[in-house]
Amino acid sequence: MTLPWVAAKILLRPVAELRPHAGNARVHTAEQLEQIKASMLAFGFTNPLLVDEDGVLIAGHGRLEAASRIGMR
């Protein structure tokens, strides 16, 4: 069964092309962002971001912010 919201593929995209969703309700503290950064540096980017066709984030705002802060392109 194919559902319209199921991710059909994984693409590698530049961080600069992705935009946070204006209606994102979740806010990450500085401490949480530091924890995400530390995890990325230790283990890599293991959980993909979910974005729409226009590069607007659906899920992963903290991961995007952390990736930007560590200079990930």
PDB file of N, CA, C, O and CB in Angstrom:
ATOM      1  N   MET A   1       0.844  -1.175   0.000  1.00  0.00           N
ATOM      2  CA  MET A   1       0.000   0.000   0.000  1.00  0.00           C
ATOM      3  C   MET A   1       0.888   1.238   0.000  1.00  0.00           C
ATOM      4  O   MET A   1       1.842   1.306   0.775  1.00  0.00           O
ATOM      5  CB  MET A   1      -0.960  -0.002   1.217  1.00  0.00           C
ATOM      6  N   THR A   2       0.601   2.201  -0.838  1.00  0.00           N
ATOM      7  CA  THR A   2       1.346   3.449  -0.905  1.00  0.00           C
ATOM      8  C   THR A   2       0.489   4.573  -0.331  1.00  0.00           C
ATOM      9  O   THR A   2      -0.629   4.816  -0.785  1.00  0.00           O
ATOM     10  CB  THR A   2       1.770   3.767  -2.364  1.00  0.00           C
ATOM     11  N   LEU A   3       1.023   5.237   0.653  1.00  0.00           N
ATOM     12  CA  LEU A   3       0.321   6.365   1.257  1.00  0.00           C
ATOM     13  C   LEU A   3       0.943   7.659   0.748  1.00  0.00           C
ATOM     14  O   LEU A   3       2.146   7.692   0.488  1.00  0.00           O
ATOM     15  CB  LEU A   3       0.377   6.295   2.814  1.00  0.00           C
ATOM     16  N   PRO A   4       0.169   8.716   0.600  1.00  0.00           N
ATOM     17  CA  PRO A   4       0.704   9.956   0.033  1.00  0.00           C
ATOM     18  C   PRO A   4       1.760  10.631   0.900  1.00  0.00           C
ATOM     19  O   PRO A   4       2.542  11.428   0.383  1.00  0.00           O
ATOM     20  CB  PRO A   4      -0.412  10.913  -0.205  1.00  0.00           C
ATOM     21  N   TRP A   5       1.812  10.346   2.186  1.00  0.00           N
ATOM     22  CA  TRP A   5       2.750  11.025   3.068  1.00  0.00           C
ATOM     23  C   TRP A   5       4.008  10.219   3.350  1.00  0.00           C
ATOM     24  O   TRP A   5       4.886  10.692   4.071  1.00  0.00           O
ATOM     25  CB  TRP A   5       2.077  11.354   4.354  1.00  0.00           C
ATOM     26  N   VAL A   6       4.114   9.040   2.812  1.00  0.00           N
ATOM     27  CA  VAL A   6       5.291   8.211   3.045  1.00  0.00           C
ATOM     28  C   VAL A   6       6.451   8.735   2.203  1.00  0.00           C
ATOM     29  O   VAL A   6       6.298   8.984   1.007  1.00  0.00           O
ATOM     30  CB  VAL A   6       4.998   6.722   2.713  1.00  0.00           C
ATOM     31  N   ALA A   7       7.615   8.899   2.841  1.00  0.00           N
ATOM     32  CA  ALA A   7       8.791   9.366   2.111  1.00  0.00           C
ATOM     33  C   ALA A   7       9.150   8.352   1.031  1.00  0.00           C
ATOM     34  O   ALA A   7       9.368   7.174   1.312  1.00  0.00           O
ATOM     35  CB  ALA A   7       9.991   9.590   3.074  1.00  0.00           C
ATOM     36  N   ALA A   8       9.205   8.822  -0.187  1.00  0.00           N
ATOM     37  CA  ALA A   8       9.470   7.941  -1.310  1.00  0.00           C
ATOM     38  C   ALA A   8      10.963   7.787  -1.574  1.00  0.00           C
ATOM     39  O   ALA A   8      11.389   6.807  -2.186  1.00  0.00           O
ATOM     40  CB  ALA A   8       8.779   8.460  -2.548  1.00  0.00           C
ATOM     41  N   LYS A   9      11.757   8.747  -1.116  1.00  0.00           N
ATOM     42  CA  LYS A   9      13.189   8.685  -1.379  1.00  0.00           C
ATOM     43  C   LYS A   9      13.950   9.542  -0.381  1.00  0.00           C
ATOM     44  O   LYS A   9      13.388  10.410   0.287  1.00  0.00           O
ATOM     45  CB  LYS A   9      13.496   9.136  -2.812  1.00  0.00           C
ATOM     46  N   ILE A  10      15.238   9.273  -0.304  1.00  0.00           N
ATOM     47  CA  ILE A  10      16.138  10.064   0.540  1.00  0.00           C
ATOM     48  C   ILE A  10      17.074  10.809  -0.394  1.00  0.00           C
ATOM     49  O   ILE A  10      17.700  10.210  -1.268  1.00  0.00           O
ATOM     50  CB  ILE A  10      16.941   9.161   1.564  1.00  0.00           C
ATOM     51  N   LEU A  11      17.166  12.112  -0.208  1.00  0.00           N
ATOM     52  CA  LEU A  11      18.050  12.955  -1.000  1.00  0.00           C
ATOM     53  C   LEU A  11      19.040  13.658  -0.088  1.00  0.00           C
ATOM     54  O   LEU A  11      18.694  14.048   1.027  1.00  0.00           O
ATOM     55  CB  LEU A  11      17.244  13.980  -1.819  1.00  0.00           C
ATOM     56  N   LEU A  12      20.253  13.818  -0.552  1.00  0.00           N
ATOM     57  CA  LEU A  12      21.222  14.648   0.155  1.00  0.00           C
ATOM     58  C   LEU A  12      21.082  16.059  -0.399  1.00  0.00           C
ATOM     59  O   LEU A  12      21.231  16.283  -1.601  1.00  0.00           O
ATOM     60  CB  LEU A  12      22.695  14.102  -0.008  1.00  0.00           C
ATOM     61  N   ARG A  13      20.795  17.010   0.491  1.00  0.00           N
ATOM     62  CA  ARG A  13      20.606  18.392   0.064  1.00  0.00           C
ATOM     63  C   ARG A  13      21.448  19.306   0.914  1.00  0.00           C
ATOM     64  O   ARG A  13      21.659  19.023   2.094  1.00  0.00           O
ATOM     65  CB  ARG A  13      19.131  18.799   0.142  1.00  0.00           C
ATOM     66  N   PRO A  14      21.939  20.396   0.352  1.00  0.00           N
ATOM     67  CA  PRO A  14      22.713  21.353   1.138  1.00  0.00           C
ATOM     68  C   PRO A  14      21.863  21.965   2.256  1.00  0.00           C
ATOM     69  O   PRO A  14      20.684  22.262   2.060  1.00  0.00           O
ATOM     70  CB  PRO A  14      23.268  22.459   0.230  1.00  0.00           C
ATOM     71  N   VAL A  15      22.467  22.147   3.415  1.00  0.00           N
ATOM     72  CA  VAL A  15      21.785  22.754   4.561  1.00  0.00           C
ATOM     73  C   VAL A  15      21.213  24.114   4.167  1.00  0.00           C
ATOM     74  O   VAL A  15      20.117  24.475   4.593  1.00  0.00           O
ATOM     75  CB  VAL A  15      22.754  22.902   5.764  1.00  0.00           C
ATOM     76  N   ALA A  16      21.952  24.864   3.358  1.00  0.00           N
ATOM     77  CA  ALA A  16      21.521  26.208   2.966  1.00  0.00           C
ATOM     78  C   ALA A  16      20.219  26.208   2.177  1.00  0.00           C
ATOM     79  O   ALA A  16      19.536  27.231   2.126  1.00  0.00           O
ATOM     80  CB  ALA A  16      22.598  26.872   2.152  1.00  0.00           C
ATOM     81  N   GLU A  17      19.860  25.085   1.562  1.00  0.00           N
ATOM     82  CA  GLU A  17      18.615  25.006   0.791  1.00  0.00           C
ATOM     83  C   GLU A  17      17.382  24.751   1.653  1.00  0.00           C
ATOM     84  O   GLU A  17      16.255  24.904   1.183  1.00  0.00           O
ATOM     85  CB  GLU A  17      18.728  23.921  -0.241  1.00  0.00           C
ATOM     86  N   LEU A  18      17.587  24.366   2.901  1.00  0.00           N
ATOM     87  CA  LEU A  18      16.470  23.983   3.766  1.00  0.00           C
ATOM     88  C   LEU A  18      16.013  25.172   4.601  1.00  0.00           C
ATOM     89  O   LEU A  18      16.823  25.981   5.054  1.00  0.00           O
ATOM     90  CB  LEU A  18      16.868  22.809   4.682  1.00  0.00           C
ATOM     91  N   ARG A  19      14.699  25.262   4.796  1.00  0.00           N
ATOM     92  CA  ARG A  19      14.134  26.372   5.566  1.00  0.00           C
ATOM     93  C   ARG A  19      13.244  25.842   6.683  1.00  0.00           C
ATOM     94  O   ARG A  19      12.443  24.934   6.460  1.00  0.00           O
ATOM     95  CB  ARG A  19      13.334  27.321   4.649  1.00  0.00           C
ATOM     96  N   PRO A  20      13.377  26.400   7.876  1.00  0.00           N
ATOM     97  CA  PRO A  20      12.488  25.997   8.968  1.00  0.00           C
ATOM     98  C   PRO A  20      11.039  26.349   8.631  1.00  0.00           C
ATOM     99  O   PRO A  20      10.768  27.334   7.945  1.00  0.00           O
ATOM    100  CB  PRO A  20      12.912  26.674  10.293  1.00  0.00           C
ATOM    101  N   HIS A  21      10.135  25.543   9.117  1.00  0.00           N
ATOM    102  CA  HIS A  21       8.703  25.815   8.936  1.00  0.00           C
ATOM    103  C   HIS A  21       8.318  26.965   9.858  1.00  0.00           C
ATOM    104  O   HIS A  21       8.620  26.933  11.051  1.00  0.00           O
ATOM    105  CB  HIS A  21       7.831  24.537   9.233  1.00  0.00           C
ATOM    106  N   ALA A  22       7.658  27.970   9.319  1.00  0.00           N
ATOM    107  CA  ALA A  22       7.283  29.152  10.096  1.00  0.00           C
ATOM    108  C   ALA A  22       6.379  28.803  11.277  1.00  0.00           C
ATOM    109  O   ALA A  22       6.388  29.502  12.289  1.00  0.00           O
ATOM    110  CB  ALA A  22       6.588  30.164   9.200  1.00  0.00           C
ATOM    111  N   GLY A  23       5.607  27.737  11.157  1.00  0.00           N
ATOM    112  CA  GLY A  23       4.678  27.357  12.212  1.00  0.00           C
ATOM    113  C   GLY A  23       5.220  26.320  13.180  1.00  0.00           C
ATOM    114  O   GLY A  23       4.459  25.734  13.950  1.00  0.00           O
ATOM    115  N   ASN A  24       6.536  26.087  13.150  1.00  0.00           N
ATOM    116  CA  ASN A  24       7.120  25.081  14.041  1.00  0.00           C
ATOM    117  C   ASN A  24       6.870  25.470  15.499  1.00  0.00           C
ATOM    118  O   ASN A  24       7.242  26.563  15.927  1.00  0.00           O
ATOM    119  CB  ASN A  24       8.644  24.927  13.772  1.00  0.00           C
ATOM    120  N   ALA A  25       6.251  24.588  16.244  1.00  0.00           N
ATOM    121  CA  ALA A  25       5.895  24.875  17.633  1.00  0.00           C
ATOM    122  C   ALA A  25       6.997  24.497  18.619  1.00  0.00           C
ATOM    123  O   ALA A  25       6.984  24.962  19.760  1.00  0.00           O
ATOM    124  CB  ALA A  25       4.627  24.147  17.993  1.00  0.00           C
ATOM    125  N   ARG A  26       7.944  23.668  18.204  1.00  0.00           N
ATOM    126  CA  ARG A  26       8.959  23.174  19.128  1.00  0.00           C
ATOM    127  C   ARG A  26      10.161  24.106  19.151  1.00  0.00           C
ATOM    128  O   ARG A  26      10.675  24.512  18.109  1.00  0.00           O
ATOM    129  CB  ARG A  26       9.395  21.755  18.743  1.00  0.00           C
ATOM    130  N   VAL A  27      10.598  24.436  20.363  1.00  0.00           N
ATOM    131  CA  VAL A  27      11.773  25.279  20.551  1.00  0.00           C
ATOM    132  C   VAL A  27      12.803  24.471  21.325  1.00  0.00           C
ATOM    133  O   VAL A  27      12.489  23.875  22.355  1.00  0.00           O
ATOM    134  CB  VAL A  27      11.414  26.613  21.299  1.00  0.00           C
ATOM    135  N   HIS A  28      14.040  24.453  20.822  1.00  0.00           N
ATOM    136  CA  HIS A  28      15.110  23.731  21.488  1.00  0.00           C
ATOM    137  C   HIS A  28      15.938  24.696  22.326  1.00  0.00           C
ATOM    138  O   HIS A  28      16.271  25.795  21.882  1.00  0.00           O
ATOM    139  CB  HIS A  28      15.996  23.001  20.464  1.00  0.00           C
ATOM    140  N   THR A  29      16.262  24.275  23.533  1.00  0.00           N
ATOM    141  CA  THR A  29      17.114  25.095  24.394  1.00  0.00           C
ATOM    142  C   THR A  29      18.553  25.012  23.909  1.00  0.00           C
ATOM    143  O   THR A  29      18.898  24.140  23.112  1.00  0.00           O
ATOM    144  CB  THR A  29      17.010  24.642  25.875  1.00  0.00           C
ATOM    145  N   ALA A  30      19.385  25.915  24.388  1.00  0.00           N
ATOM    146  CA  ALA A  30      20.812  25.894  24.046  1.00  0.00           C
ATOM    147  C   ALA A  30      21.433  24.571  24.481  1.00  0.00           C
ATOM    148  O   ALA A  30      22.277  24.017  23.777  1.00  0.00           O
ATOM    149  CB  ALA A  30      21.557  27.082  24.708  1.00  0.00           C
ATOM    150  N   GLU A  31      21.017  24.067  25.635  1.00  0.00           N
ATOM    151  CA  GLU A  31      21.539  22.791  26.130  1.00  0.00           C
ATOM    152  C   GLU A  31      21.157  21.639  25.196  1.00  0.00           C
ATOM    153  O   GLU A  31      21.983  20.774  24.906  1.00  0.00           O
ATOM    154  CB  GLU A  31      21.016  22.515  27.552  1.00  0.00           C
ATOM    155  N   GLN A  32      19.929  21.627  24.733  1.00  0.00           N
ATOM    156  CA  GLN A  32      19.498  20.581  23.808  1.00  0.00           C
ATOM    157  C   GLN A  32      20.273  20.643  22.496  1.00  0.00           C
ATOM    158  O   GLN A  32      20.674  19.610  21.959  1.00  0.00           O
ATOM    159  CB  GLN A  32      18.000  20.702  23.535  1.00  0.00           C
ATOM    160  N   LEU A  33      20.483  21.853  21.982  1.00  0.00           N
ATOM    161  CA  LEU A  33      21.248  22.000  20.738  1.00  0.00           C
ATOM    162  C   LEU A  33      22.689  21.526  20.923  1.00  0.00           C
ATOM    163  O   LEU A  33      23.269  20.937  20.010  1.00  0.00           O
ATOM    164  CB  LEU A  33      21.232  23.467  20.266  1.00  0.00           C
ATOM    165  N   GLU A  34      23.265  21.775  22.087  1.00  0.00           N
ATOM    166  CA  GLU A  34      24.622  21.280  22.365  1.00  0.00           C
ATOM    167  C   GLU A  34      24.642  19.759  22.386  1.00  0.00           C
ATOM    168  O   GLU A  34      25.590  19.146  21.896  1.00  0.00           O
ATOM    169  CB  GLU A  34      25.142  21.835  23.707  1.00  0.00           C
ATOM    170  N   GLN A  35      23.609  19.147  22.945  1.00  0.00           N
ATOM    171  CA  GLN A  35      23.524  17.690  22.971  1.00  0.00           C
ATOM    172  C   GLN A  35      23.378  17.118  21.557  1.00  0.00           C
ATOM    173  O   GLN A  35      23.992  16.102  21.229  1.00  0.00           O
ATOM    174  CB  GLN A  35      22.347  17.244  23.845  1.00  0.00           C
ATOM    175  N   ILE A  36      22.574  17.763  20.733  1.00  0.00           N
ATOM    176  CA  ILE A  36      22.404  17.311  19.354  1.00  0.00           C
ATOM    177  C   ILE A  36      23.721  17.453  18.598  1.00  0.00           C
ATOM    178  O   ILE A  36      24.115  16.549  17.860  1.00  0.00           O
ATOM    179  CB  ILE A  36      21.282  18.109  18.647  1.00  0.00           C
ATOM    180  N   LYS A  37      24.409  18.593  18.779  1.00  0.00           N
ATOM    181  CA  LYS A  37      25.707  18.796  18.129  1.00  0.00           C
ATOM    182  C   LYS A  37      26.696  17.717  18.542  1.00  0.00           C
ATOM    183  O   LYS A  37      27.386  17.152  17.694  1.00  0.00           O
ATOM    184  CB  LYS A  37      26.269  20.182  18.468  1.00  0.00           C
ATOM    185  N   ALA A  38      26.773  17.427  19.837  1.00  0.00           N
ATOM    186  CA  ALA A  38      27.701  16.406  20.337  1.00  0.00           C
ATOM    187  C   ALA A  38      27.382  15.044  19.733  1.00  0.00           C
ATOM    188  O   ALA A  38      28.291  14.296  19.373  1.00  0.00           O
ATOM    189  CB  ALA A  38      27.646  16.328  21.873  1.00  0.00           C
ATOM    190  N   SER A  39      26.108  14.721  19.622  1.00  0.00           N
ATOM    191  CA  SER A  39      25.705  13.455  19.027  1.00  0.00           C
ATOM    192  C   SER A  39      26.112  13.386  17.556  1.00  0.00           C
ATOM    193  O   SER A  39      26.614  12.361  17.095  1.00  0.00           O
ATOM    194  CB  SER A  39      24.195  13.260  19.168  1.00  0.00           C
ATOM    195  N   MET A  40      25.896  14.475  16.825  1.00  0.00           N
ATOM    196  CA  MET A  40      26.271  14.502  15.405  1.00  0.00           C
ATOM    197  C   MET A  40      27.781  14.344  15.231  1.00  0.00           C
ATOM    198  O   MET A  40      28.238  13.639  14.332  1.00  0.00           O
ATOM    199  CB  MET A  40      25.802  15.815  14.751  1.00  0.00           C
ATOM    200  N   LEU A  41      28.537  14.994  16.085  1.00  0.00           N
ATOM    201  CA  LEU A  41      29.994  14.904  15.984  1.00  0.00           C
ATOM    202  C   LEU A  41      30.487  13.500  16.344  1.00  0.00           C
ATOM    203  O   LEU A  41      31.474  13.025  15.782  1.00  0.00           O
ATOM    204  CB  LEU A  41      30.657  15.946  16.899  1.00  0.00           C
ATOM    205  N   ALA A  42      29.806  12.844  17.271  1.00  0.00           N
ATOM    206  CA  ALA A  42      30.233  11.505  17.699  1.00  0.00           C
ATOM    207  C   ALA A  42      29.748  10.411  16.747  1.00  0.00           C
ATOM    208  O   ALA A  42      30.490   9.471  16.461  1.00  0.00           O
ATOM    209  CB  ALA A  42      29.723  11.220  19.106  1.00  0.00           C
ATOM    210  N   PHE A  43      28.525  10.521  16.261  1.00  0.00           N
ATOM    211  CA  PHE A  43      27.907   9.425  15.517  1.00  0.00           C
ATOM    212  C   PHE A  43      27.531   9.763  14.076  1.00  0.00           C
ATOM    213  O   PHE A  43      27.163   8.869  13.313  1.00  0.00           O
ATOM    214  CB  PHE A  43      26.693   8.976  16.235  1.00  0.00           C
ATOM    215  N   GLY A  44      27.616  11.021  13.696  1.00  0.00           N
ATOM    216  CA  GLY A  44      27.203  11.444  12.366  1.00  0.00           C
ATOM    217  C   GLY A  44      25.731  11.821  12.348  1.00  0.00           C
ATOM    218  O   GLY A  44      25.065  11.854  13.383  1.00  0.00           O
ATOM    219  N   PHE A  45      25.247  12.102  11.163  1.00  0.00           N
ATOM    220  CA  PHE A  45      23.851  12.504  10.972  1.00  0.00           C
ATOM    221  C   PHE A  45      23.065  11.229  10.699  1.00  0.00           C
ATOM    222  O   PHE A  45      22.973  10.789   9.553  1.00  0.00           O
ATOM    223  CB  PHE A  45      23.689  13.557   9.790  1.00  0.00           C
ATOM    224  N   THR A  46      22.502  10.638  11.738  1.00  0.00           N
ATOM    225  CA  THR A  46      21.892   9.309  11.618  1.00  0.00           C
ATOM    226  C   THR A  46      20.382   9.311  11.414  1.00  0.00           C
ATOM    227  O   THR A  46      19.803   8.281  11.069  1.00  0.00           O
ATOM    228  CB  THR A  46      22.203   8.519  12.831  1.00  0.00           C
ATOM    229  N   ASN A  47      19.743  10.452  11.622  1.00  0.00           N
ATOM    230  CA  ASN A  47      18.294  10.533  11.502  1.00  0.00           C
ATOM    231  C   ASN A  47      17.960  11.635  10.497  1.00  0.00           C
ATOM    232  O   ASN A  47      18.179  12.810  10.792  1.00  0.00           O
ATOM    233  CB  ASN A  47      17.622  10.810  12.892  1.00  0.00           C
ATOM    234  N   PRO A  48      17.440  11.293   9.327  1.00  0.00           N
ATOM    235  CA  PRO A  48      17.232  12.310   8.291  1.00  0.00           C
ATOM    236  C   PRO A  48      16.164  13.332   8.659  1.00  0.00           C
ATOM    237  O   PRO A  48      15.270  13.066   9.463  1.00  0.00           O
ATOM    238  CB  PRO A  48      16.857  11.645   6.993  1.00  0.00           C
ATOM    239  N   LEU A  49      16.281  14.499   8.052  1.00  0.00           N
ATOM    240  CA  LEU A  49      15.269  15.537   8.189  1.00  0.00           C
ATOM    241  C   LEU A  49      14.130  15.218   7.232  1.00  0.00           C
ATOM    242  O   LEU A  49      14.343  14.618   6.179  1.00  0.00           O
ATOM    243  CB  LEU A  49      15.864  16.955   7.907  1.00  0.00           C
ATOM    244  N   LEU A  50      12.939  15.617   7.599  1.00  0.00           N
ATOM    245  CA  LEU A  50      11.794  15.480   6.702  1.00  0.00           C
ATOM    246  C   LEU A  50      11.478  16.861   6.145  1.00  0.00           C
ATOM    247  O   LEU A  50      11.275  17.811   6.901  1.00  0.00           O
ATOM    248  CB  LEU A  50      10.549  14.862   7.440  1.00  0.00           C
ATOM    249  N   VAL A  51      11.437  16.969   4.821  1.00  0.00           N
ATOM    250  CA  VAL A  51      11.157  18.251   4.182  1.00  0.00           C
ATOM    251  C   VAL A  51      10.110  18.060   3.091  1.00  0.00           C
ATOM    252  O   VAL A  51       9.929  16.960   2.568  1.00  0.00           O
ATOM    253  CB  VAL A  51      12.451  18.871   3.596  1.00  0.00           C
ATOM    254  N   ASP A  52       9.432  19.142   2.761  1.00  0.00           N
ATOM    255  CA  ASP A  52       8.482  19.073   1.652  1.00  0.00           C
ATOM    256  C   ASP A  52       9.207  19.352   0.334  1.00  0.00           C
ATOM    257  O   ASP A  52      10.426  19.519   0.314  1.00  0.00           O
ATOM    258  CB  ASP A  52       7.318  20.080   1.858  1.00  0.00           C
ATOM    259  N   GLU A  53       8.467  19.399  -0.740  1.00  0.00           N
ATOM    260  CA  GLU A  53       9.055  19.582  -2.072  1.00  0.00           C
ATOM    261  C   GLU A  53       9.797  20.903  -2.208  1.00  0.00           C
ATOM    262  O   GLU A  53      10.689  21.029  -3.047  1.00  0.00           O
ATOM    263  CB  GLU A  53       7.977  19.500  -3.129  1.00  0.00           C
ATOM    264  N   ASP A  54       9.437  21.890  -1.389  1.00  0.00           N
ATOM    265  CA  ASP A  54      10.040  23.216  -1.473  1.00  0.00           C
ATOM    266  C   ASP A  54      11.212  23.401  -0.517  1.00  0.00           C
ATOM    267  O   ASP A  54      11.760  24.499  -0.420  1.00  0.00           O
ATOM    268  CB  ASP A  54       9.000  24.262  -1.197  1.00  0.00           C
ATOM    269  N   GLY A  55      11.607  22.341   0.193  1.00  0.00           N
ATOM    270  CA  GLY A  55      12.723  22.436   1.129  1.00  0.00           C
ATOM    271  C   GLY A  55      12.339  23.000   2.486  1.00  0.00           C
ATOM    272  O   GLY A  55      13.211  23.405   3.254  1.00  0.00           O
ATOM    273  N   VAL A  56      11.044  23.032   2.794  1.00  0.00           N
ATOM    274  CA  VAL A  56      10.573  23.514   4.096  1.00  0.00           C
ATOM    275  C   VAL A  56      10.498  22.328   5.040  1.00  0.00           C
ATOM    276  O   VAL A  56       9.924  21.291   4.705  1.00  0.00           O
ATOM    277  CB  VAL A  56       9.181  24.227   3.979  1.00  0.00           C
ATOM    278  N   LEU A  57      11.080  22.485   6.227  1.00  0.00           N
ATOM    279  CA  LEU A  57      11.123  21.393   7.185  1.00  0.00           C
ATOM    280  C   LEU A  57       9.751  21.007   7.689  1.00  0.00           C
ATOM    281  O   LEU A  57       8.902  21.851   7.976  1.00  0.00           O
ATOM    282  CB  LEU A  57      11.995  21.759   8.340  1.00  0.00           C
ATOM    283  N   ILE A  58       9.563  19.705   7.787  1.00  0.00           N
ATOM    284  CA  ILE A  58       8.384  19.135   8.428  1.00  0.00           C
ATOM    285  C   ILE A  58       8.803  18.646   9.806  1.00  0.00           C
ATOM    286  O   ILE A  58       8.071  18.815  10.782  1.00  0.00           O
ATOM    287  CB  ILE A  58       7.763  17.971   7.571  1.00  0.00           C
ATOM    288  N   ALA A  59       9.986  18.038   9.883  1.00  0.00           N
ATOM    289  CA  ALA A  59      10.528  17.544  11.151  1.00  0.00           C
ATOM    290  C   ALA A  59      12.041  17.617  11.097  1.00  0.00           C
ATOM    291  O   ALA A  59      12.648  17.323  10.067  1.00  0.00           O
ATOM    292  CB  ALA A  59      10.056  16.089  11.441  1.00  0.00           C
ATOM    293  N   GLY A  60      12.653  18.010  12.210  1.00  0.00           N
ATOM    294  CA  GLY A  60      14.104  18.044  12.297  1.00  0.00           C
ATOM    295  C   GLY A  60      14.684  19.433  12.493  1.00  0.00           C
ATOM    296  O   GLY A  60      15.839  19.673  12.142  1.00  0.00           O
ATOM    297  N   HIS A  61      13.908  20.348  13.044  1.00  0.00           N
ATOM    298  CA  HIS A  61      14.376  21.718  13.214  1.00  0.00           C
ATOM    299  C   HIS A  61      15.617  21.800  14.110  1.00  0.00           C
ATOM    300  O   HIS A  61      16.539  22.562  13.819  1.00  0.00           O
ATOM    301  CB  HIS A  61      13.265  22.573  13.794  1.00  0.00           C
ATOM    302  N   GLY A  62      15.642  21.033  15.179  1.00  0.00           N
ATOM    303  CA  GLY A  62      16.813  21.033  16.061  1.00  0.00           C
ATOM    304  C   GLY A  62      18.041  20.468  15.372  1.00  0.00           C
ATOM    305  O   GLY A  62      19.147  20.982  15.537  1.00  0.00           O
ATOM    306  N   ARG A  63      17.841  19.404  14.595  1.00  0.00           N
ATOM    307  CA  ARG A  63      18.962  18.806  13.863  1.00  0.00           C
ATOM    308  C   ARG A  63      19.499  19.760  12.809  1.00  0.00           C
ATOM    309  O   ARG A  63      20.710  19.837  12.602  1.00  0.00           O
ATOM    310  CB  ARG A  63      18.534  17.491  13.206  1.00  0.00           C
ATOM    311  N   LEU A  64      18.613  20.488  12.141  1.00  0.00           N
ATOM    312  CA  LEU A  64      19.058  21.464  11.141  1.00  0.00           C
ATOM    313  C   LEU A  64      19.858  22.572  11.810  1.00  0.00           C
ATOM    314  O   LEU A  64      20.919  22.953  11.315  1.00  0.00           O
ATOM    315  CB  LEU A  64      17.851  22.059  10.380  1.00  0.00           C
ATOM    316  N   GLU A  65      19.370  23.085  12.913  1.00  0.00           N
ATOM    317  CA  GLU A  65      20.080  24.147  13.634  1.00  0.00           C
ATOM    318  C   GLU A  65      21.446  23.665  14.106  1.00  0.00           C
ATOM    319  O   GLU A  65      22.442  24.375  13.971  1.00  0.00           O
ATOM    320  CB  GLU A  65      19.251  24.634  14.833  1.00  0.00           C
ATOM    321  N   ALA A  66      21.490  22.459  14.660  1.00  0.00           N
ATOM    322  CA  ALA A  66      22.767  21.898  15.131  1.00  0.00           C
ATOM    323  C   ALA A  66      23.731  21.697  13.957  1.00  0.00           C
ATOM    324  O   ALA A  66      24.919  22.002  14.068  1.00  0.00           O
ATOM    325  CB  ALA A  66      22.533  20.549  15.870  1.00  0.00           C
ATOM    326  N   ALA A  67      23.224  21.189  12.841  1.00  0.00           N
ATOM    327  CA  ALA A  67      24.066  20.985  11.663  1.00  0.00           C
ATOM    328  C   ALA A  67      24.651  22.314  11.181  1.00  0.00           C
ATOM    329  O   ALA A  67      25.822  22.382  10.807  1.00  0.00           O
ATOM    330  CB  ALA A  67      23.259  20.316  10.532  1.00  0.00           C
ATOM    331  N   SER A  68      23.847  23.349  11.192  1.00  0.00           N
ATOM    332  CA  SER A  68      24.324  24.669  10.790  1.00  0.00           C
ATOM    333  C   SER A  68      25.413  25.169  11.733  1.00  0.00           C
ATOM    334  O   SER A  68      26.417  25.733  11.298  1.00  0.00           O
ATOM    335  CB  SER A  68      23.164  25.665  10.752  1.00  0.00           C
ATOM    336  N   ARG A  69      25.199  24.954  13.030  1.00  0.00           N
ATOM    337  CA  ARG A  69      26.156  25.442  14.029  1.00  0.00           C
ATOM    338  C   ARG A  69      27.502  24.740  13.991  1.00  0.00           C
ATOM    339  O   ARG A  69      28.512  25.320  14.389  1.00  0.00           O
ATOM    340  CB  ARG A  69      25.574  25.295  15.392  1.00  0.00           C
ATOM    341  N   ILE A  70      27.533  23.489  13.516  1.00  0.00           N
ATOM    342  CA  ILE A  70      28.827  22.797  13.434  1.00  0.00           C
ATOM    343  C   ILE A  70      29.437  22.955  12.045  1.00  0.00           C
ATOM    344  O   ILE A  70      30.477  22.365  11.751  1.00  0.00           O
ATOM    345  CB  ILE A  70      28.664  21.301  13.773  1.00  0.00           C
ATOM    346  N   GLY A  71      28.794  23.749  11.194  1.00  0.00           N
ATOM    347  CA  GLY A  71      29.358  24.030   9.889  1.00  0.00           C
ATOM    348  C   GLY A  71      29.095  22.964   8.832  1.00  0.00           C
ATOM    349  O   GLY A  71      29.778  22.915   7.809  1.00  0.00           O
ATOM    350  N   MET A  72      28.109  22.116   9.081  1.00  0.00           N
ATOM    351  CA  MET A  72      27.775  21.087   8.110  1.00  0.00           C
ATOM    352  C   MET A  72      27.139  21.744   6.886  1.00  0.00           C
ATOM    353  O   MET A  72      26.262  22.600   7.008  1.00  0.00           O
ATOM    354  CB  MET A  72      26.824  20.025   8.730  1.00  0.00           C
ATOM    355  N   ARG A  73      27.585  21.337   5.737  1.00  0.00           N
ATOM    356  CA  ARG A  73      27.029  21.917   4.517  1.00  0.00           C
ATOM    357  C   ARG A  73      25.976  21.034   3.923  1.00  0.00           C
ATOM    358  O   ARG A  73      25.401  21.370   2.888  1.00  0.00           O
ATOM    359  CB  ARG A  73      28.111  22.166   3.503  1.00  0.00           C
TER     360      ARG A  73
END
